[in-house]
Amino acid sequence: MILRIVFLSAFLLFSYHCLAQSTNELDAALPEPRAYIPDSQYLDFVYHDHDDLTRFLRATSARYPNLTALYSIGKSIQGRDLWVMVVSSSPYEHMIGKPDVKYVGNIHGNEPVGRELLLHLIQYFVTSYNTDQYVKWLLDNTRIHIMPSMNPDGYAVSKEGACDGGQGRYNARGFDLNRNFPDYFKQNNKRGQPETDAVKDWISKIQFVLSGSLHGGALVASYPYDNTPNSSPLGVVFQTYSAAPSLTPDDDVFKHLSLVYAKNHAKMSRGVACKSATPAFENGITNGAAWYPLTGGMQDYNYVWYGCMEVTLEISCCKYPPAYELKKYWEDNQLSMIKFLAEAHRGVQGFVLDPTGTPIERASLKIKGRDVGFQTTKHGEFWRILLPGYYKLEVFAEGYAPREVEFIVVEQHPTLLNVTLTPSKRVEGTTVPFYRPLPIPQQQQHYRPISPTYSDSGIFSTISSGLNSLYSNIFG
Ligand SMILES: [Zn+2]
């Protein structure tokens, strides 16, 4: 035991010195980000249609070529580009060891506050990099991908001032994109839409560590799971937000991430109800399924398939508030949006290597006791957000002997962990010793790694999905 402690202490000291070279200590030592002075010369607090949004992104990438890179992950049904802007001190390529994080806005076309705030976040980052230590630290150590609108077609038919309702929520074919992903618990028969397929392809290519999906219609940070193996079709009506929670093995982390957003927000953590008939959320956070279960949501997919911790951020009671309120929304959310991204630097990160120091791609990793796994990148990198504590990392790769490595996570900085695997004697017939959510076989439409007991057909299922869609039209 003593030996173990000595080893871990030495290791931590080592990891600290390594990390101190590349990443500053987690934001503790830095002053708070400064308030943003809106640069109205380039970006007013008004809603930007697709052409204006495109112009702003293009102009920004031309003006700040060392801090931004603009790319499109595909097109909407009506041919609008699904733009992503990278903001980072290394915008053009992934730097080995530097985590990629993302924000996705406007997946529901009629919830555009996030869409506008993401433009302001871009503007804030590029104009503050040289003057704000916190922003400089964040951009030097993180590659931030910002997609202001995942549903530009829906936005095009939405109406400013429409606080409720579903007009513009869906894509141009009438699909709810946040019900269009493969589901962990239930078969999702919805046909994959171009916008969803583009996002699935995007997150299969970049190992995102952390993500926020911005919505409107409520004021709460909602974390996985969104679905549950045993959702009651009547629970939605009779229990409203007291439905049973569906918790992930990383529930402590998801609660923490949600609280980081809520507590840095001007109002969210007060848990004030948007209207008298809507729920008030304790501390401004909720488990998704406890609020209302849904099938095919984006956050569960990010987490289960790719190990990306995504939280759904509902940032406005009114789905499409008048433009004159946008400045206030920015002020309410600015600190939350920045602090949330910094959480990518909490936990453990490192490399899985063979004895010659060559990276092992697609090694499967799992934190012992947390049965949702993750994988290494082609550079052998991995990241996992964890709260301070003692953990064991289980590592498996085809053709190598599995390994279990102990480590400690502390509050101030991420733990750096390099794992060397030795080739196993017997490669043929090796059984995978633990859960591997990746990769998704191409021919497999629906991925159900566990066998929950549920009835996926019949009248209750129909009632349930009907009520859920009604419920989600009312809220975010
Ligand atoms: Zn929404």
Boltz pocket constraint, residues with backbone or C-beta under 6 A from the ligand:
constraints:
  - pocket:
      binder: B
      contacts: [[A, 108], [A, 111], [A, 214], [A, 215], [A, 216], [A, 217], [A, 475], [A, 476]]
      max_distance: 6.0
